[in-house]
Amino acid sequence: MSLFWIVIRQLAEIEAMTDLLQAMSKKVITREEWEKKLNDVKIRKEDMNKLVMNFLVTEGYVEAAEKFRMESGTEPDIDLATITDRMAVKKAVQCGNVEDAIEKVNDLNPEILDTNPQLFFHLQQQRLIELIRNGKVEEALEFAQEELAPRGEENQSFLEELERTVALLAFEDVSNCPVGELLDMSQRLKTASEVNAAILTSQSHEKDPKLPSLLKMLIWAQNQLDKKAAYPRINDLSTAKLEDPSV
């Protein structure tokens, strides 16, 4: 049985058992009882396929999404060609090519940056970070003064972020800089993720895949049921293997 089926059935059964056990003292549910109840939960294959497609589309796995569409007959809710464009933007930011990323975003939909000043500021901030990373001090100062400072005057949080970024120039050894994490790959990934979410939103698509939320819900539901019963639970989400209750 696939991970998706097991998680969905486990979640549905936990919800049902939580209601059942609300007024009861903590009891032990055997594997046989639990698996029987899991098998009684009916999940439509079409719904599972939509969940898989949602994950592939949101995360940008265009080739996998196209193959899954052909094999399952599940149609994505956006044009798969747009995934390639979106991933090109994301890759550009991750590689530090922020100007190229901004150009690609505007080619996709100019309104994305026009209507999202925070995103545009963060992209410009990332441009400043890349200039500092490459040792272009004078260009970085000029860019900060001309492009970012005016926005900082209008928004206090932008000003604070700008000050943190410019502080990088005060340290020869950024490893000892209190804001040195701005030069980490994680900062690029953070900005790339923000751009990715904005593009998805502009395409009327969820900015986050549903599957991770479903797994978080499973963990929460198991924790709730733990208070009322001992039952076969999933401890390792990567395998979705049921482990017998400890009594």
N, C-alpha and C positions, 0 to 999 in steps of 0.2 A: 504494500500500500504506500502511495506517495506521501511525502512530508505534508503537502498541502491538505490532503484528505484527512490525515491523522490529526493535524492541528485543528481543523475546522470541527471535526467530530468531537475531539477532546473538549474544545471550548463549549460546544453546544451541550455536551453532557454535564460539564461542570456547572453551567448556568442552571440546568434543570435540577441537579442534585443539591445545589446551594439552596434553592427554594424549598426543596423537599426536607432538607435537614435543619431548617431554621429553628424549628421548635423541638428538635431532638438533641439528645446528648451525643457527643462524639462517638462515632461508630466506625467499624472496620469494613471496608468494601473489598471483596476479593477480586483478583484479576479476572476470574471467570465472570463474575457479576458485572464488572466494569466493561469488559470487552463485549458482553452481550448488549449492554446499554449503548455502547458506541456503535455497534452494528445496526442498532435500531434507528440511529440518526440518519436521516436521508438528506444528502447534499446533491444538488443537481450538478452534473458535469459541466454544463454551460457556465454556471456561476464560478466554478473552479477555474475554468479556462479564461474567463474574464479577469479573474484575480491574477493569473499568470501573465496575461497580456498587459495588464495595468503595470505590473512590475517591470516588464521588459521595456515598455514604452517610456515610462517615467525615468528609468535608469539609463536609457539610451542605447540599449542593445538592439540595434536596428536589424542586423542580420538574423539574430535569434528570433526577433519579433516577426520578421517576414517568413522565416521557416515555420514558426509556430502557427502563423496565420494559414499557411498552406496545408499543414498537417491536421490542424484542429477545426479549420473553418471559422475561427474566431476573428472578427474584424476589429481592428483597433479604432479608437474614437478620434484619432487624428491621422493626418496623412503621414505615412512612415518616412516620406522624403524629408519632412521637416525635422525628423530626429537627427539626420545627418548634419543638417545646418546647425541645429542646437548643439550637437556634440563638437562641431568645429569651433563654435564660440567658447565652449567650456575648455577645450584643449588649448586654445590660444591663451586664455587667462592662466591656465595651469603652467604653460611654458613661459609666461611673463610677457607675452606679446599683447599687451592691453590695448594699444591703439588699433591693432588688427581686430581684436575682439569687439571693440566699440563700433568699428565700421561694419562688422558682420551683423551685430545686433540691429543697427540702423537699416541694413539691407533687409533684414527679416521683418522688422516693424519699428519705424521711427518713434512711435508713440510709447514704446516700452521705456525708453530713457527720458522722453519728454514728460511723462507722467509719474516718474519714480525718481525724485531728486536724491533720495538716499542711496539708491543703487548707483546712480551716475556719480555721486560723490565717492562712493567706495571704489568704483572703477578708476576714477581720477587719483584717488589715494594710492591705489595699487600701482598706477603709473609712476607716481612719486617714489614709491618704495623701490621699483625697478631701477629708476635713475640712481637712487642712493646705492643700491646693490652693485651697480656697474661703475661706481666711483665718479659719477658725473655731478659733482657737488654744485658747481655754478648753475648748471642747467636745472638741477633739482630745486635750488633756491628760487630761481626765476619762475619755474613752473608753479611752485607752491604759492608764491606771491601773486602771480597773475591769475591762476586758475582755481586755487583752493581757498586762499585767504578771503576773497569776497563772499564765498559761500559760508565760511566760518563766521563772518560778521552777521550773517542772517540766522544762523543756527548754532546754539551753544554746544550741542553734542558734536557737530562737525568741527567746531573750533578745537574742542578737546582732543578729538582724534587727529586733527592736523598737528597739534602741538606734540602729541606722542610720536607721530611719524617724523617730524622735523628733528626731534630729540636724538634720532639715530645719528645725525651729523655731528653730534657733540662727542662721540666716542670713536676712537681709532680702533679699539677692539670691541666689536659688537657682542662678543661672547660675555662680556661683563656689563653690557647695557641692560638696564631694567626693561626696555621695550624691544629687546633683541628678537623676540618671538615674531615680530612683524616681518622679519627676513626669512622665517621658516617656511617650508613648503606648505605647512598647515594654513598659513595666511592666504596663499594663492588658492588653495582648495576651498577655503571659506568664501572667498570672493566668487570663485567659479560656481559654487553651489548656489549662491544668491542670484547670480545671473541666470542659471539654469531654472531656478524656481520662478523667476520673473517671466521668462519666455514661456514656460508651461502655463502660467496663469493667463498670459495674453492669448493663449490658444484654448482657453476655457478647459484646461486639464488640471487635475490635482497636482500640486507642486511636490507632494510626497507620495511614494507608493503605498498602497493599502496594506501590503503584507507585513512590513515591520510593525505597523500599528496593531495588526491582528495578533502578532506574536507578543507584543506588550500586553494586550488584553488577556491573552492566555496566561501569562505570568501572573497578572493581577488576579484573575479568576482562581487560579490554583492557590494563591496565597490566601484568598478569602475562604476557599473550601477547606484548606488546611486547619482552620480553626474549628471545623465542625466534624471532620471525618479523616480517617486514614484510608488512602485509596492509591491505586497505581497512577503515579504522576510522571510527567515528562520533565526530567532534569536537564537533559542535553537537547537543546533545540536543533542542533545540527543533524541529529539522528532521529529525533522524535520517538525514541525508544521508551516504552512504558516500564517503570521500575516498581517492583512490588512495594506495598506500604510496610513501613517498619512499625512493629507493635511491641 
